[in-house]
Amino acid sequence: MEYKGVLVGLGNPGRRYADTRHNMGFLLVSALLEFAGKQGGFDELNGTRFSCALHRIHLPQLGGLWLAAKPLTFMNESGRCVRPLLAWHKLDPSRLVVAHDELDIPAGTVRFKLAGGDAGHNGLKSVTQHLGTRDYYRLRMGIGRPLHKEDVLNWVLGRPDETNAALLRTALPKALETLFTFADKGLEAARNQAC
């Protein structure tokens, strides 16, 4: 089966990490599935061999079939899912979009780019190490930084208060629109769409 692309949302599995800032990638995949359920459709696939929850997405906005995955490894082992998933489906990293939280972007803001460093993000570091390349797309959803640098770990693994959680949720429809723009019009249009 020919896939146009694959969206991998980074996060940590389990109830302990649900709704934490570090799980923005998981939340985006969930938002895509909810949208697809209303507008197109999706199939649940067996992702056991890739250590992920895996879905095939049917949406006109994506211009063809896409895969959407949530790795079931912990964040710092995300690449253990991504590499075999791409290899099995014969997809080049140039078809990969990794959705993740980003400390260096204000909460609720979305950015899109190709390649780059990992900025200390262990999920990106793992994906890059396992793929052997930085040349994949990143859909970056801002979570902002804590007031004190030493609080970063508690910040990313913490649950935001209701006001901040509402702000973070505003990123999800923006991120979906950015993904749809990328699928339809490419990198430059997606960069311009992101806000």
Secondary structure, 3 states (H helix, E strand, C coil): CCCCEEEEECCCCCHHHCCCHHHHHHHHHHHHHHHHHHHCEEEEECCHHHCEEEEEEEEHHHCEEEEEEEECCCHHHCHHHHHHHHHHCCCCHHHEEEEEEECCCCCCCEEEEECCCCCCCHHHHHHHHHHCCCCCEEEEEECCCCCCHHHHHHHHCCCCCHHHHHHHHCHHHHHHHHHHHHHHHCHHHHHHHCC
